């Protein structure tokens, strides 16, 4: 069972939900928590463990070999991302724009653009009783999150069997990193807030999941602020509301100290238990 926790915007509480739900599930199940927000992973602030594996991750980019190049222009013509351009008597490669699709390299008639590896980040695996925590982090200066997310998903799929519950703390928004993080999961939990901004971005996230054909449910965080528009929207569109986590200063204080919330606030534990029951029912 693979569950992605996502949202239409940042700051809604994805990491809070991911870490606390993982810890609650781990009381009775083996759980893998994977932080796919590779540009700014922070689940490790709340889930600790012993480091058992560390890998450097690479992506493939083209390297221009001037001696064999005839400047035919095929590479520029075939690159949909403008990562390879012909400028006068030379070919320029922009690694930050490259999506490692191999089109320029494979279609070059003189094989003048061989693909070479370039470091893009690291993957670390931690172990804490029933919890396996996977954290991937882009190196400073790297701009392409999707290749690292894809390699992290591949690692998780190979390292853990299908019976293990897998939680993916996804990047915010609805752009390419979110698509990569959620396209292979069984269910998506969309975290939102009961505010006009929360509703606006929830609608974007719902449209994205509908386009991907993914089943989803909503968790309303900071419930009690704003208005009831999010609840009304979910009811009107038959979107299941899995939990309502109350707006509380105690939650903010615990979060700021890097502590798990459900162990100290019974009302939060009950809401997480509702999500747990929903997930396990899906699994069965």
C-alpha positions in Angstrom: 0.0 0.0 0.0 1.5 3.3 -1.1 0.1 6.5 0.3 1.3 10.0 -0.9 0.6 13.0 1.3 0.4 16.1 -0.9 -1.2 19.5 -1.1 -1.7 22.3 -3.6 0.5 24.7 -1.6 3.3 24.7 0.9 2.9 25.0 4.7 -0.4 23.1 5.0 1.1 20.4 7.3 2.2 17.6 5.0 5.3 16.8 7.1 3.3 17.0 10.3 0.8 14.5 9.0 3.4 12.3 7.4 5.6 11.9 10.4 2.8 11.5 13.0 0.8 9.1 10.8 3.9 7.0 10.2 4.7 6.8 13.9 1.1 5.8 14.7 1.1 3.1 12.0 4.4 1.8 13.2 2.9 0.9 16.5 1.3 -2.1 14.7 2.7 -2.2 11.2 6.1 -2.0 9.4 6.1 1.4 7.7 8.4 3.1 5.2 8.4 6.9 5.3 10.0 8.5 2.3 10.6 12.3 2.1 10.3 13.2 -1.5 10.4 16.9 -1.0 14.1 16.6 -2.1 14.7 20.4 -2.3 13.9 20.9 1.3 13.4 17.6 3.2 12.5 18.0 6.9 10.8 14.8 8.0 14.1 13.9 9.6 13.6 16.6 12.2 10.8 14.4 13.7 11.7 10.8 12.7 15.1 9.8 14.1 16.9 6.5 13.4 20.2 4.8 12.8 21.8 5.5 9.4 22.1 2.1 7.6 22.6 3.2 4.0 23.9 6.2 2.0 24.1 6.5 -1.7 25.2 9.3 -4.0 22.7 9.8 -6.8 23.6 10.8 -10.4 21.8 11.9 -13.5 22.9 11.6 -17.1 23.6 14.6 -19.2 25.2 15.0 -22.7 28.7 16.1 -23.3 29.6 17.7 -26.6 32.6 16.2 -28.5 33.7 18.9 -30.9 36.1 16.8 -33.0 33.4 14.5 -34.5 30.5 17.1 -34.6 29.4 18.3 -38.0 27.1 21.0 -36.6 24.1 19.5 -38.3 21.7 20.9 -35.7 19.8 17.7 -35.1 20.5 17.9 -31.3 18.9 21.4 -31.0 16.0 20.2 -33.2 15.3 17.2 -31.0 15.6 18.7 -27.5 12.2 19.7 -26.2 13.7 21.4 -23.2 16.2 23.8 -24.9 19.0 22.1 -22.9 21.1 21.8 -26.1 21.5 24.7 -28.6 23.7 25.5 -31.5 25.4 28.8 -31.2 27.6 29.6 -34.2 30.4 27.0 -34.5 29.7 25.3 -31.2 27.1 23.3 -29.3 26.1 24.5 -25.8 24.7 22.1 -23.2 22.8 23.4 -20.2 22.7 20.7 -17.5 20.1 22.5 -15.4 17.6 22.2 -18.2 18.4 18.6 -19.2 15.8 16.0 -18.5 18.0 13.1 -19.3 15.7 11.9 -22.1 18.7 10.8 -24.3 17.1 12.2 -27.5 20.0 14.4 -28.4 22.5 11.6 -27.8 20.6 8.8 -29.5 19.6 10.8 -32.5 23.0 12.4 -33.1 24.3 11.0 -36.5 27.9 11.3 -35.5 27.5 10.2 -31.8 29.0 13.5 -30.7 26.8 13.8 -27.6 27.6 10.9 -25.3 25.8 10.9 -22.0 27.9 11.2 -18.8 27.0 11.0 -15.2 26.7 14.1 -13.0 26.1 14.1 -9.2 22.7 15.5 -8.2 22.2 14.5 -4.6 22.2 11.9 -1.9 19.8 9.2 -0.6 20.0 8.1 3.0 18.1 5.3 4.8 17.5 5.3 8.6 16.0 2.5 10.7 14.0 3.0 13.9 12.2 -0.2 15.1 9.2 -0.6 12.7 10.1 2.6 10.7 12.4 2.7 7.7 13.0 6.4 6.9 14.3 7.3 3.4 15.5 10.9 2.8 16.7 12.2 -0.5 18.3 15.6 -0.8 19.3 17.6 -3.9 22.8 19.1 -3.9 23.0 22.9 -3.7 22.8 24.4 -7.2 20.8 21.4 -8.7 17.5 22.5 -10.2 15.9 19.2 -11.4 14.1 17.5 -8.6 12.3 15.0 -10.8 15.3 12.6 -11.5 16.1 12.3 -7.8 12.5 11.7 -6.9 12.2 9.0 -9.6 15.4 7.3 -8.4 14.2 7.4 -4.8 10.9 5.8 -5.8 12.7 3.1 -7.7 14.9 2.4 -4.6 11.8 2.1 -2.3 10.0 -0.2 -4.7 13.0 -2.5 -4.9 14.0 -2.5 -1.3 10.6 -3.1 0.3 7.9 -5.7 -0.4 4.3 -4.9 -1.4 3.0 -5.8 2.1 4.8 -2.9 3.7 2.9 0.3 4.1 4.7 3.1 2.4 4.1 6.8 3.2 5.5 9.4 0.8 5.9 13.0 2.0 5.5 14.8 -1.3 6.7 18.2 -2.6 4.1 21.0 -2.4 2.2 22.3 -5.4 1.0 20.7 -8.6 4.1 20.8 -10.8 6.3 18.1 -12.2 7.9 17.0 -8.9 4.4 16.3 -7.5 3.4 14.3 -10.6 6.5 12.2 -10.2 5.9 11.7 -6.5 2.3 10.6 -6.8 2.0 8.8 -10.2 2.8 5.4 -8.7 0.9 5.5 -5.4 -2.4 3.8 -4.6 -4.0 6.7 -2.7 -3.3 10.4 -2.1 -4.1 12.3 1.1 -4.5 16.0 0.2 -3.8 18.3 3.2 -5.5 21.7 3.2 -6.6 24.6 5.4 -10.1 26.0 5.9 -9.2 29.3 4.2 -9.8 30.9 0.8 -6.2 30.2 -0.2 -6.5 26.6 1.1 -9.6 26.0 -0.9 -8.1 27.6 -4.1 -5.0 25.4 -3.9 -7.0 22.3 -2.9 -9.0 22.7 -6.1 -5.8 22.7 -8.1 -4.6 19.6 -6.3 -7.9 17.8 -6.9 -7.8 18.6 -10.6 -4.2 17.2 -10.8 -5.2 13.9 -9.0 -8.3 13.6 -11.3 -6.0 14.0 -14.3 -3.7 11.2 -12.9 -6.7 9.0 -12.1 -5.7 8.7 -8.5 -8.2 8.1 -5.6 -7.8 10.7 -2.8 -9.2 12.0 0.4 -8.8 15.3 2.3 -7.3 16.2 5.7 -8.2 19.6 7.0 -5.4 21.0 9.1 -5.8 24.0 11.5 -9.5 23.3 11.6 -11.4 26.1 13.3 -9.8 29.0 11.5 -11.3 30.5 8.4 -14.7 29.3 7.2 -16.6 26.2 6.1 -16.0 26.6 2.4 -13.5 23.6 2.2 -16.0 21.3 4.0 -18.8 22.4 1.8 -16.7 22.0 -1.3 -15.8 18.4 -0.3 -19.4 17.5 0.5 -20.6 19.0 -2.8 -18.1 17.0 -4.8 -18.2 13.8 -2.8 -14.6 14.1 -1.6 -14.1 12.1 1.6 -12.8 14.2 4.5 -10.6 11.8 6.4 -9.8 14.0 9.4 -10.0 17.5 10.9 -6.9 18.4 12.9 -7.7 21.3 15.2 -6.0 24.7 15.2 -4.0 24.6 18.4 -1.1 26.5 20.0 -0.1 23.3 21.7 0.4 21.7 18.2 2.6 24.6 17.1 4.7 24.5 20.2 5.3 20.7 19.9 6.1 21.1 16.2 8.6 23.9 16.9 10.4 21.6 19.3 10.7 18.8 16.8 8.3 16.5 18.7 5.6 14.2 17.5 2.1 15.6 18.3 -0.2 12.6 18.6 1.6 11.2 21.6 0.7 14.2 23.7 -2.6 15.4 22.3 -5.4 12.8 22.4 -7.7 14.7 20.1 -5.0 14.6 17.4 -4.4 10.9 17.9 -8.1 10.2 17.4 -8.1 12.0 14.1 -4.9 10.1 13.0 -6.6 6.9 14.1 -9.5 7.7 11.7 -6.9 8.1 8.8 -5.2 4.9 9.9 -8.4 2.9 9.8 -9.3 4.3 6.4 -5.9 3.3 5.0 -5.9 -0.2 6.5 -9.4 -0.7 5.1 -8.1 0.2 1.7 -5.2 -2.2 2.1 -7.5 -5.1 3.0 
